[in-house]
Amino acid sequence: MTTRPRLLLVAHGTRSATGRRVVGRLLLEARKQLDGVDCRLAWVDVQAPGPSRVLADGVPAVVVPVFLARGFHVTHDVAQACRNAPGPVVQTPHLGDEPEVVRAVVQRLAEAGAVGAFGADAVVLGAAGSRDESSLAETRQLAQTLTRLLGVPVAAAFASTAAPTVADAVAAYRADGHTRVAVATHLLAPGFFADRIASAGGDLTSEPLGAHPEIVELIVRRYREFSAQLFR
């Protein structure tokens, strides 16, 4: 190999034009930090191209699943595309609860006015949801981390599939006497799930993480760490 491997970001996909633009911005911002690297984007659902199509040309690639939690799309769709690729490919872990993600969630909450002396007295961490118990456990672990950092209770809740729902978690905090409940949107981009979380009744709701500089830094770090594996 005489050139640097391609970066392929793989996202879920959305019918929201705004959501697609946000994910595209992630790619553009990562490209700025990876001068000379061919950076591409693929999707596992709703839209094309899929990762298998991008990888079909055999170009060596580092595949970064831009998912906040483990689930079927990461462990099956992305993994299968990488296994079947004709060229050298390495798949990095998904974004998970890395320090960059934690900082991005806290900063988005701060932007919404939910942090500080006049901030929220409870927070609901609103994620998409999954049938994969390990994915749900990741979200709950992140909620525990945020509880320690923010100094207020943080509960994991979900927009679909799993319980409790975000609306139910907000209502539960109110029933316990909390008067200023914030919802931290644990999603990358606007779309169906973000709309559902925004309508869950929180006093404050943060924006999706989007192309937050911390998320871009994590993607770039993943690329740099794992690209070396293709040269071994």
Number of C-alpha atoms within 10 A of each C-alpha: 7 5 9 17 24 20 26 24 24 25 24 19 19 20 13 13 10 13 20 18 15 20 23 18 16 21 20 16 18 25 18 12 12 16 9 12 15 15 19 18 20 23 22 21 15 11 13 13 14 21 25 20 12 18 23 14 11 12 16 21 27 28 31 25 27 24 19 20 27 22 19 14 19 22 13 11 18 23 18 14 21 22 14 12 20 15 15 17 25 21 21 18 17 21 20 18 17 13 13 18 22 18 17 20 26 19 18 22 25 15 13 17 17 27 20 11 8 9 18 24 21 24 32 28 28 32 27 24 23 19 12 14 12 13 18 23 14 17 26 18 15 22 24 15 14 21 16 11 12 17 12 15 18 26 25 27 28 26 22 17 12 16 15 18 22 29 21 16 26 26 16 13 20 15 10 8 10 16 13 18 25 27 32 30 27 29 22 24 23 23 18 14 21 22 12 17 29 20 12 19 18 23 15 19 26 26 21 22 24 22 22 21 15 19 26 22 17 18 24 19 13 20 25 14 11 19 23 13 12 15 11 5
